[in-house]
Amino acid sequence: MLDIYPILILLSAVFVFLSPIMLKRIRAKLKYIRLNRINKQISQLYKDVNPYQSSIQARKNLGMEDKNFVYGEVNIITFLEILNDLSPAPDTVFYDLGSGCGKQVIAASLAFPFKKVVGVELLSELHEISLKKLSQLNLNEQKISFIKQNYFETDISDADIILINATCIDENNWQKLTEKLVEAKAKCKLCVITKRIKHEAFKLLSQNMELMSWGYATVRLYERR
């Protein structure tokens, strides 16, 4: 008669070994489904908007040729995966400095239980799109705010996570913004696209190449010391 006990023991060992892997795969799949759903929701919300053209028109109206205001979008899935890795808690405050038409701010509020999410944008046309799209969603508007302001003037002292797409910011303005970021509180995380923060007040946590609307760019995650 076949002794099944060794087989059962072997199968049990295999199950114990595979369970963490299977659970990890299941969690990864569920995360992908959730983030992809939000990405589709954002795409649907903004389907009637051309933020690139709006940015060009806004700069034309102001007679601006400054390349610091050239529009570019952070990939929503990439952005949400970065936030997911930071595991924002219900008391976390998020800022997007140069928030454009507000996609990242709205996506962040849909995906995570932030206490407050803030988008700061100087160009009126893009700011107005943000407000319009926010009004079209059934969201807690006390939790989400869009500020029409130069981010050099923004109070970021309560921020826990800050997003900055620095791709088109010139070196002089980047140095000025770096000094501004020193105002962030200790342990604040900064997600910076393309540029490096060269200041002793910040510690580099990670560096990766990620897909954006214009191609691949370096994404660096810093922490305020």
N, C-alpha and C positions, 0 to 999 in steps of 0.2 A: 504494500500500500504506500502511495506517495505521501511523504511527509511534507505537508503544506506550510508548516510553521516557519522554516527558513525562507520560504517564498514570501510569506506575509511580512516577515521581518525586513526582507529586502525591499518589498514594495513600500513599506512604511518609511524606510530610510530614504527611498527615492522621493516619496511625497513630501517628507520634511525638508529635503534639500530643495525641491522645486517650488514649494509653497511661497517663499519670499520672492523668488523670481517671477512667479505667476502673479502675485499680488502687485509687484512693481509694474508689470506690464499692464495689468488691469487699471491701476491708478494712472499710468501714462496715457492709456487710451481714453479714460474718462476726462482727463485734463484736456487732451486734444479736442474731444467732442465739445467740451464747454467753451474753450477758447475759440474754436472754429465757429461755433454758434454766435458768439459775440461779434466776431469779425464779419460774419454775414449780416448781422443786425446793423452794424456800423455802415457797411457797404450799401445796404438798402436805404438807410437814413440819409446818406449823402449822395444818392444816385443822381439827384438833380443839380448837383453843385460841382463847379470846376474851380477848386481853390487856387490852382496855378494861374488861371486867367484872372481870378479875383485879385490875387496878389500883384500881378503885373499891372492891372488897372489901378489898384490902390497906390502903387508907387508912381505910376504915370500921373495920377491926379495930384500927387504931392510934389511932382517934379523931382522925384528921388531916383538917382542912378546908383545908389549905394548897394553893393553886392551883399552887404550884411543882411539884407531883407529878402534875398532870393528864396523862394519857397521850395521846400522839400519835405516829404513825409516819412516818418518813422514807420516801418512795417508794423501793423497792429499785432499780428501773432507774435512776432519777435519781442515787441514791447511788453505784451501780456505775459510771455514766458519769463522775461526778466523780473517783472513784478512778482510773479508766482514764486520764483526762487527766493525772493526777499520775504515771503510770507507776511504780508502786511496784516496787522492786527486791527480790531475795530476802533482803536484810538489813534491810528496812523493818519498823518496829514501829508498829502501829495501836492506838489507844485510842478507845473509845466511852464518853463520860462521860454516864451516864444511859441505859444500854443496854437498859432495858425487858426484854422477853422474849428478847432476844439475836439478833433477825433480822439486823441489820446486821453484827454480829460474825461470825456463821456465813456470811452471804453473802460478806463480804470474804475469809474464809478459803477459800471455794470458788472465788472468782474470780481471786485473785491470790496470788503466791508470797511472802506475808509471812513474816518470821522469827517474829513473835509478834503475836497479836491479843488484845486485852483488853477485856472489857465490865465496866463498873462500875455497879452498881445497888443502891440502898438498900432497896427494897421486897422483902421475903422471897418473896412469891408470884411476882413476876416473875423474881426470881433463880432460883427453883426450876424454873420453866418453861425457862429458859435451860439449866440443867444437864441437865434431862430430854431436851430436844431435841438437845443435843450428844451425849448417850449413845446416841441413836437413829441417829446417823450414823457411818460408818466414817472418822473423821477423826483426825488427829494431835492428841490431846488435850494433848500437851505444848506444842504450838504455840498452843492456844486456852485462855484462862482467863477465868472469870467470877468477879468479886469482889463480895461483898455488903459494900458500904462506902459511906459518904458521900464523894462525889468530892472534897470539900475536903481529905480526908485521904489521897488517892491520890498515890503517887509517879509523876509523869509525866516524869521526867528522861530516860528513854530513848525517849520517843515521837517518831516521825517524822511521823505524821499523827494528828490528833485530831478526832473528830466530836463536836459539841455541838448538840443540838436545844434551843435557848434560848427557844423560843416562849413558854412559860408561866413562865419564870423572872422573878421581880420584880426591880426595879432594884437594891434593896439586895443581894440574893443575886448578881445579875449582876456588880455591882461587886466583890464578894468573890471571885467565880469568875475575873474578869479578873485580879485580883492573883495568884490561884493559877496562872493560865496563864503568868504571867511566868516560872515555874519551868521551862517547856519550854526545850529546848536551841535554839541558833541554827539557823535554816533549817527548823525544825519547821513543818509546814503545819497550819492549823486551819480546818476546815470548820464554819461557824457558821450555824445556821438562825435567821432573823428578826432577832436582835439585832446591834448594832454593837459592835466592840471599840474603845473610845476610850482608847488607851494608846500612848505613843510607842515601846514595845517591839515593836509589831506593824505590819506593812506590808500594806495592802489590795492583793491581787493581782487579784481579779475580783469581780463582783457580778451575779447573775442571778435572775430569777424562775423558780421550779421548782415542779412539781406534787407535793404531799404528800397524806397521807391526809385532811387537813382542808381542802384547797384549795391555792391557790398561796401560796408564801412566798418571801421573799428569802433567797438562799443566798450568803453571802460567804466568800471564801477569803482567809485571811491567812497571812503568814509571820512567824515570830519573827525579829527582826533579830539 
